[in-house]
Each structure stands twice: as structure tokens, then as C-alpha cells.
Amino acid sequence: MRDAYKRSLDSLRADLVEMTVLVHAAMDRATTALLDTDGALAEQVIEGDTKVDQIQMLVEEASYELLARQQPVASDLRAIVTAIRISADLERMGDNAVHVAEVIRRRYPDDAVPPLVRDTVAQMANVASRMSTYLEQVVAQDDIAVALQLETADDEMDALLRQIFVALLSPRWTYGIEGAVDVTLVGRYLERYADHAVAVGRRVVYLVTGSWPVRAVS
Amino acid sequence: MRDAYKRSLDSLRADLVEMTVLVHAAMDRATTALLDTDGALAEQVIEGDTKVDQIQMLVEEASYELLARQQPVASDLRAIVTAIRISADLERMGDNAVHVAEVIRRRYPDDAVPPLVRDTVAQMANVASRMSTYLEQVVAQDDIAVALQLETADDEMDALLRQIFVALLSPRWTYGIEGAVDVTLVGRYLERYADHAVAVGRRVVYLVTGSWPVRAVS
């Protein structure tokens, strides 16, 4: 019985790691599609999100089963409820990758990212990808040190988003309203993706240490 | 012991209702501040969000206590975990009200909403307020019929957001990039607010009926 219980907990974590790997790949593909104006790749991202949603439902049902049947003690209890919350954040991260892909779909075959902000968007994509790698470690191993690196990376993301807004409002912005709307949305989706990654990191820190990281996340 | 347990469950629900009332007031004030260019009211919304965050933490801790001490049966177990998830959505709804207020703060004393989209933004504000009222009923009474009305209202919200984008991309848009960025963000925050309300409604439907509403929510 206890062995089955242990296996169920391990399987729950394996599902969360799989979700993390999937949303990482989804956002990497979405930003690649964005920068390369690759409509087919964008469609793949949109279709692939079903898989993430399915695992999220599985995690939730498996968690209820564990809570109902095993009457877990305090620390396992927190781990299981935390798994439910983390799966919700990961699911939203997948949604943000889809939202980026939808911007490409709307604009295709035109570019959605004008040259003026191309480098900044590429940097945001890099930060998102790095944060996803951190997140894989955090979710797989409850690695607190890496969870804290998510906070630093999120600051980079916020700074890059501010650069985007400065570019949008500068006289050098000659790409019209349509381009401004696209870039505003893409910037916001990447920032949300990063925020959810931070939220997962903070949950893991709380789970392991019993207190929240000091920095407040808006 | 059972009486105390029942009281704890009631108190959990009371906290969720209070959160719903608070985020409703926050978004009402934020949109009023937006349409009236009222910087002081916007600041109140930003400051007031701490209260929502505090109740969310209380709900989460109280839920853990209940799960750990009372070993609730299946239906109560689902109700308690659902409370944790709902509190997270409500907290995000409060964040979206704050985000609207921050747009006002950035632009103040200028108007953030140009005349061309003023009516549409006002309609979005009305839909958000109506959805918040529905949500109060849903959270207080597990009212499934009202939960389904949230889905219809959310369709209205999405249609209004599409109108905003049409206006932004029309030749009648003479308010520049800055105005376009503000309106894109405000529209998106209101849409997210509505999406979280729908998510709460769907959780309550699932809790009561054991199955999700048919309409897929993106």
C-alpha cells in the first residue's frame, strides 16, 4: 500500500515535469515561429496545447485520489495540493505560448515583429527559455536555489518589456498601430509566462522551507 | 468537533465571498477611475489589493488546516481544494483591477481612453461588473444556473474586445501609438478578469455536478 502511494507521488511529479517540458517546447516554438514568421510552426503550438490541458486534468484527478484514499500527512498533503496549483500555472504558461502563436496566425504571412524591437523580443524569448529550463529543475528536484534564479530572470524579463514600451512610444516607431498592438500583446504574453514560472518557483520554495521568498511578486 | 468543522467550512466560503465582493469593487472603481480620469481612485484600487492578497493566504492556510486535521470525505475534500483554486482566480482578478489602475497612473492627468472607444470600454466595464455580481451568487450559493450565465457574459466580453481591436485598426484611430497601447492593455485586462470569473464558475459547476460545462474555455 505504501509502495503504491510512493509510486503515485512520484508519478504526480513526473506528470508535472512532463508539463513543464511541454510548455517549454511550446514557448520556444512559438517565439521561433514569431521571429521566423513560420505559420506552420505556430499552428503546431496551437494544436499541441491539448496535450498540456490533458495532463493538467490527470494531475488534478490523481491528486484528489491521493488525498481521498491515502489521508496523507502534513508534508505530503502540502506537496499534493501544491501539485494541483503548479499544474494550473503550467497550464496557463501553455496558454500564453498559444496566445503568441495566435498573434502569428492573425498576421501571417506578414511579420508580427518589426525590426526595431526584434532583438528585444529575441532576448525576451531567450529569458523565457532559460526560465523554463530552471523550472524543469525546480519541478523535478524541488531545487530552491534555482527557484530563486527565476526571480532574477523575471526582473530581466520586466526590464526587457519596459524597453519594448520605450521603443513603441519613440519617434522611431514607424510600424503603425497594428504593429504596436501585436508587439504589446506578445510582450505581455511573455511577461505573463515568466510570472507564472516565478509563481511555481515560489510555491516550491514555500513547500520546502515553509516561508515565501522575500521579494514580492505582483 | 463536527460543529467546529462545519463552522470552518462556512468560514472558508465566507472568505471567498468577501474576496469576490472586494475584487468586484476593485474592478468597478478601476474602470470608473479609467473613464473619469480619476487618479486618486486609481491609487485606492492599487492600495486596496493587499487586503485581497491577505484573504487569499488565509483561505489557503485554513484549507490546509481542514485537510490535515479533519480528513474530509470526498465531497468536502473537493470543496476545500476547489476553494484554494477559486481563491487563486479571485486573487488574479484583483491583480487585473490593479493593472487597469496602473494604466491610469502612467497616463494621469491625461485620459487613457480616447473618445472613439469610450462607449465600448464602458460596456466592457458593465459586463465585468455584471459578471462580478453573478460570481458573488455562484460563490455564495453554488448556483449552477448563474455560473452558466457567466459563459454567455464572457462571450459578450470577447465580442466587445474584438470591437476595440477593429477601432484600433480603423482609419478613425487618430490617437497614436500610446493610446493604442493603453487601450490594448486595458481591453486585455478586462478580458482576463472575465476569463478568471468563468474559470471560477466552471470549478463550481464541476464541484456540484461532477462534470465540466460543455463549452470549452480558452
Boltz contact constraints between the chains, C-beta under 6 A:
constraints:
  - contact:
      token1: [A, 67]
      token2: [B, 77]
      max_distance: 6.0
  - contact:
      token1: [A, 68]
      token2: [B, 74]
      max_distance: 6.0
  - contact:
      token1: [A, 68]
      token2: [B, 77]
      max_distance: 6.0
  - contact:
      token1: [A, 71]
      token2: [B, 71]
      max_distance: 6.0
  - contact:
      token1: [A, 74]
      token2: [B, 68]
      max_distance: 6.0
  - contact:
      token1: [A, 77]
      token2: [B, 67]
      max_distance: 6.0
  - contact:
      token1: [A, 77]
      token2: [B, 68]
      max_distance: 6.0
  - contact:
      token1: [A, 168]
      token2: [B, 177]
      max_distance: 6.0
  - contact:
      token1: [A, 168]
      token2: [B, 181]
      max_distance: 6.0
  - contact:
      token1: [A, 169]
      token2: [B, 178]
      max_distance: 6.0
  - contact:
      token1: [A, 173]
      token2: [B, 177]
      max_distance: 6.0
  - contact:
      token1: [A, 177]
      token2: [B, 168]
      max_distance: 6.0
  - contact:
      token1: [A, 177]
      token2: [B, 173]
      max_distance: 6.0
  - contact:
      token1: [A, 177]
      token2: [B, 180]
      max_distance: 6.0
  - contact:
      token1: [A, 178]
      token2: [B, 169]
      max_distance: 6.0
  - contact:
      token1: [A, 180]
      token2: [B, 177]
      max_distance: 6.0
  - contact:
      token1: [A, 180]
      token2: [B, 180]
      max_distance: 6.0
  - contact:
      token1: [A, 181]
      token2: [B, 168]
      max_distance: 6.0
  - contact:
      token1: [A, 181]
      token2: [B, 184]
      max_distance: 6.0
  - contact:
      token1: [A, 184]
      token2: [B, 181]
      max_distance: 6.0
  - contact:
      token1: [A, 184]
      token2: [B, 184]
      max_distance: 6.0
